[in-house]
Each structure stands twice: as C-alpha cells, then as structure tokens.
C-alpha cells in the first residue's frame, strides 16, 4: 500500500486539514457563522418543497428514530438520513451558496453533514464552526482540482461529485481524525461521488438530491474510516483518483496551490435569486436595463451572450417546470424584466406559466456562447444582455462578477433580508441569530437545534 497518490497533493491536503488547529482563526469562524446562517435559511425554506417531503418520508421509513433533527419536519432520525434530508432541503430551491470556481454548493453539503454529526456526538459550537471551515476548504479545493468546467460540461454535477469530500473532511474534523485516517476517508468518499446534469436536458427531480446524497456519502465515508475501513490513499490524486478520471482537463495541482493563503470560504457566493448562479449575470444585466427605464412592452428581440456551459445547459423553456424555470437563461431574463427574481415565489408552479413571461422568453434568441467569457469561467461569471426595441434602439448591459459573489458581495443587511424572506414565516429569526451569536462558546448545538426546530 502506498501513502499518497503520485505526489500531487492528496496526502498534503489531508495533512493540512487534519492540522486545522494550527491555522484556523476566529475570522474563519465568523465566515462559517455567515455560511451557516444562510444555509439554515435555505433548509427551512426548502423543507416544504415536494421533493424534500418525499426524501423525508424515505429517511424516516429507512432509518426510523434517531437524535438528529430533520429541519422543517420536527422529527429526528439517524445522522446519515438527517444529512441526506437536510442536504436536499438546503439545495431544494436553488437558494443555497456557491463556490463559483468549483461550480458547487458547499453549504448544503457541508452544513448538513456537520449538524447531523454534531447532534449525534454532542460537539461544541466551536467544533461545528471549525468543521464547516475545513469542509468548505476540502470541497472547494477538490472541486477546482477536477477541472470543473470540463467536469461539468462532460455531464457531471459537481455538488454531488466533489461534495462527498467536503462532507468527509468536515465529519472527520468532528471525529478528530489524523492525516492518515482522513486520507482513507477521502479514498472511500471517491466511491460515493455521483450525480449527472441530465436534469438540464430532460427534467426530473434528481438535481434536488445531489447535495443530500453528498452529505450522506461523505459522512458515511468518514464513519467507515473511523471503523477501520481503509480507502485507496490516491483517491484524490492517484492514477484512477477522482481528480483525474472525472474530467478531461484535470488540475490536480490546485489541491494544494496557495494552501494556507487562499481560503475557499472567502470565495462564497450568497445567492440573491433562486436560480442557477451561472445565469445571475443575465438577471443582473436585465435588472439594470429595467431600472434605467427600458419598457418591456417595447422589446422586439433580446440577444444574450454567456459562457459555453450556460449556452449548452441553461437554454431550456422555463415554463415547463420549476427546475427548468430556475435553470433557464431566457426565462430568467424575462423574469428580471417582468417580475421579482429576489422573491422565491416568482418560481412557484402557478407563477412560471404566466403568459407574459412565456411571451417575453420567446423573444430571447438562442443563448450565444462567448469564448471571451470562458476565460474567467467559473471564477468570475459574465453575461451580456442586448435588447432591441420596436423603435430600432439597442440597449446593452454586460455584468462580470454578479451580485452576491465575492466580486460584489451582499451586505450583512442584504443577507438578513434574504434570511427573513425565505425563513421568517417559519422560524423565529431573532432566536436563530441569538443562537448563532453564542455558538462559538456553546458547549453543544442544542440551542441552535431548538431555534431551527421551533416553528412559528
């Protein structure tokens, strides 16, 4: 048995993460609190969606009683099933945070696995925050090392794929793994990586499951490693490791590039719109034109330039389903001109069939792939909207680094407005904020669990 893949960083990354006490600071923990708050809001909102309720039924039927809360349900189940159900809830309505370059949703995966494990172990609040930071670091680094653009354009869904490594690292932190044990957990997690983007072509609910399955899979991998099951130590960087075989353009060196200087948790997008983040620049651009006074009734045709991935995977008819509406570039341009993309209810089944939205969506020409935009995809997303009006005037906006991203972050006030909007009708936001404020010094997560579990 070897002790590393082939010298490209799997073992080095595991050693760095296992030694988190030497580098993790209160600044990182503050970032973790912000990510935790946003993800909990997404869980609460997503818990009422039909696909989440179906997963909860599955979780309870296949696991039964346990001590880990199912958010929005009130009942408890085993840690793996709670991680699954809550991960689905967090990712249920396209509101959860994103690491743009890795093209993945770390909060839904990492937070779900951490909360379930912490409730089972009785972990301290500080340990929870540390585990979140480590999980984001692992998931982000694996996500960029797999060559995310090629990875996703090949049909893999990064959240379900790289997510297992974030969850495994986070749970390993709570369990106190050393570097060797974490490396085995990574090797096992590679066998749980799954999820394709066929949902972008023929619909269905599979995308909603991917964050939950990654949370469950990573948690299970870490638990198996704790029980003595050995994984391949080249699970990340070996000849047949994850970062090499799930892509045509591996960037394995990014597992450890700027390690200890670049932090994945600093690069998180908090989404202002319940839509695929790749098309947020289009939404921003259309909103800017609307704010400038462009009359939607005067629109004759709309051209939109996007990265190649968006041209391939975000061009569907958004009126056919909620999933399509949240993933469609043309539909979201129409939403930005005629509705409120900051309101999740805009994407409800009875709203997306509005004839006005369908009519304006039909005026959007096929999305055009722009090679220029590919050069910064997905580290810095770009979209261009060009509107031709009936009086033969052209109006154009280009947005690079959309609202909510690290290039144009939401303010604390913006984040609170989002939290109130998506979760305030269901839980006491003040109680949640109080529990989060004291989490760093809390002996366990019971106060946080109470704040999440109490319905208004």
C-alpha positions, -999 to 999 in steps of 0.1 A, spaced: 0 0 0 13 35 -9 9 65 13 -1 90 -14 -14 92 -49 15 103 -71 29 133 -53 3 158 -64 -12 168 -31 -39 144 -18 -17 135 13 -6 171 17 -41 184 17 -52 157 42 -23 167 65 -31 204 62 -68 198 70 -61 175 99 -38 201 114 -66 228 113 -59 239 148 -26 254 137 -42 278 111 -79 282 118 -88 316 132 -118 335 145 -120 352 112 -126 318 95 -152 310 122 -170 343 115 -173 333 79 -186 299 89 -213 316 110 -224 336 80 -225 304 58 -243 285 85 -270 312 88 -276 313 50 -277 276 47 -302 271 76 -325 297 59 -323 276 27 -330 244 46 -361 259 63 -374 273 30 -366 241 11 -382 218 37 -416 225 23 -409 215 -13 -425 183 -26 -392 166 -34 -379 173 1 -410 159 17 -406 128 -4 -370 124 8 -381 129 44 -405 100 40 -377 79 27 -354 89 55 -379 80 82 -390 48 66 -355 36 61 -339 47 94 -365 54 120 -358 70 152 -326 89 160 -314 121 176 -307 142 146 -333 168 136 -349 168 102 -353 206 96 -389 216 89 -403 183 100 -396 183 137 -389 146 139 -354 131 143 -336 103 125 -301 88 122 -272 110 113 -268 98 77 -305 102 69 -307 136 86 -277 147 65 -295 134 34 -328 150 41 -314 183 53 -290 185 24 -319 180 0 -338 208 18 -309 232 17 -305 226 -21 -342 223 -28 -349 257 -43 -317 270 -58 -311 294 -30 -280 279 -13 -245 293 -15 -220 286 -43 -183 283 -48 -182 297 -83 -149 283 -95 -157 248 -82 -192 252 -96 -206 236 -64 -229 243 -34 -208 237 -3 -232 249 24 -260 224 16 -235 195 17 -211 205 45 -235 221 69 -260 192 66 -233 166 74 -218 187 103 -251 194 120 -262 158 119 -228 146 132 -226 173 159 -260 164 173 -250 128 175 -217 134 191 -226 164 213 -200 185 197 -192 220 209 -202 251 189 -166 259 181 -160 224 168 -190 228 145 -176 261 130 -142 246 126 -156 216 108 -176 239 84 -144 258 75 -125 225 69 -154 211 49 -156 242 27 -118 241 21 -118 204 11 -149 206 -12 -137 238 -29 -102 225 -35 -113 191 -48 -138 209 -70 -113 232 -86 -87 204 -90 -110 182 -110 -111 209 -138 -146 220 -131 -156 234 -164 -146 203 -183 -161 182 -155 -195 198 -157 -196 200 -195 -190 163 -195 -223 159 -177 -211 155 -141 -229 176 -114 -201 190 -92 -221 193 -60 -228 156 -59 -193 148 -71 -169 169 -50 -193 173 -22 -186 140 -7 -150 151 0 -162 182 18 -186 163 39 -160 136 47 -134 162 58 -160 181 79 -171 149 97 -135 138 101 -128 171 119 -156 164 144 -142 129 149 -107 141 154 -90 123 125 -53 124 119 -40 129 84 -38 92 76 -73 85 87 -86 115 67 -67 103 36 -85 69 39 -118 88 42 -111 107 10 -103 74 -7 -136 59 4 -155 91 -4 -144 88 -41 -166 57 -43 -196 78 -32 -192 106 -58 -222 107 -81 -246 130 -99 -251 139 -135 -266 170 -152 -292 152 -173 -318 171 -154 -308 201 -175 -319 182 -206 -349 160 -196 -360 174 -163 -369 154 -132 -360 159 -95 -326 143 -94 -307 176 -90 -325 182 -58 -310 151 -43 -273 156 -51 -263 178 -21 -281 155 3 -265 124 -12 -231 140 -10 -237 149 27 -248 114 34 -220 98 14 -192 119 29 -205 113 64 -206 75 57 -171 75 43 -157 92 74 -176 69 97 -163 38 78 -127 52 81 -133 56 118 -143 20 120 -111 9 103 -121 6 67 -92 17 45 -96 36 13 -71 40 -15 -47 67 -5 -47 80 -40 -84 85 -40 -79 122 -49 -48 123 -70 -39 88 -80 -38 73 -115 -75 65 -111 -82 91 -84 -113 113 -86 -94 144 -99 -81 125 -129 -109 103 -141 -140 125 -137 -127 151 -162 -108 156 -194 -89 186 -180 -76 177 -145 -59 204 -125 -46 182 -97 -20 208 -86 -48 230 -74 -55 206 -45 -27 224 -27 -20 256 -46 -17 286 -22 -26 263 7 -28 283 38 -30 316 18 -61 311 -3 -93 302 16 -123 286 -1 -147 300 25 -137 335 15 -149 329 -21 -185 320 -15 -215 335 -34 -246 341 -14 -274 339 -39 -299 367 -41 -320 348 -67 -335 313 -66 -319 304 -100 -287 288 -113 -258 311 -105 -244 308 -140 -272 329 -153 -272 355 -124 -252 379 -146 -280 379 -171 -305 386 -144 -283 415 -131 -279 429 -166 -317 428 -173 -325 444 -139 -301 472 -147 -318 479 -180 -352 477 -163 -340 502 -137 -328 525 -164 -364 527 -177 -365 502 -205 -401 494 -212 -407 456 -215 -436 462 -239 -413 479 -264 -389 449 -266 -387 433 -301 -358 409 -296 -332 400 -269 -297 386 -275 -277 371 -247 -241 362 -246 -229 336 -220 -201 312 -212 -202 280 -233 -215 259 -203 -246 281 -200 -253 280 -237 -253 242 -235 -271 237 -202 -292 268 -194 -312 273 -226 -344 254 -219 -380 266 -219 -385 278 -183 -423 275 -184 -423 237 -183 -413 231 -147 -399 248 -116 -365 232 -123 -365 245 -158 -375 279 -147 -347 281 -122 -321 269 -148 -332 288 -179 -313 318 -190 -341 331 -214 -368 326 -188 -348 345 -161 -342 374 -184 -380 376 -188 -384 374 -150 -359 402 -145 -380 425 -168 -415 415 -156 -413 400 -121 -391 399 -90 -363 374 -91 -354 381 -54 -388 366 -44 -386 328 -44 -424 327 -50 -417 340 -85 -406 304 -94 -437 288 -79 -456 264 -103 -485 288 -107 -463 318 -115 -439 303 -141 -468 297 -165 -477 334 -167 -483 341 -204 -464 374 -202 -433 355 -191 -437 330 -219 -441 357 -245 -410 376 -234 -390 345 -231 -399 337 -267 -382 370 -277 -349 358 -264 -327 345 -292 -308 312 -286 -281 318 -260 -248 326 -277 -215 311 -263 -189 337 -259 -153 325 -259 -142 356 -241 -164 347 -211 -150 312 -210 -116 326 -200 -128 335 -165 -155 308 -161 -164 299 -134 -141 320 -111 -158 352 -124 -190 348 -143 -201 371 -171 -233 376 -190 -244 402 -216 -279 412 -225 -286 432 -257 -322 444 -261 -335 456 -295 -367 476 -292 -395 483 -316 -382 518 -322 -349 503 -335 -329 513 -305 -304 488 -289 -298 487 -252 -269 467 -238 -255 457 -204 -226 434 -195 -222 421 -159 -190 405 -148 -189 392 -112 -226 391 -103 -243 405 -72 -238 382 -43 -204 368 -55 -171 376 -38 -166 402 -65 -198 421 -55 -208 406 -21 -241 411 -4 -240 433 27 -249 419 62 -282 438 58 -289 422 24 -282 387 39 -306 394 67 -333 405 43 -328 372 24 -330 352 56 -361 369 68 -377 365 34 -370 328 30 -374 316 66 -391 343 86 -426 329 82 -414 295 96 -389 301 124 -380 330 148 -351 347 130 -342 366 162 -339 333 181 -318 319 153 -295 349 153 -291 347 191 -282 310 189 -256 317 162 -241 346 181 -234 324 211 -224 293 190 -186 298 193 -187 294 231 -216 269 232 -210 235 249 -232 219 223 -257 227 195 -289 223 214 -298 260 214 -292 261 177 -313 230 172 -341 245 193 -340 277 172 -342 257 139 -368 232 152 -393 256 167 -420 265 142 -437 299 142 
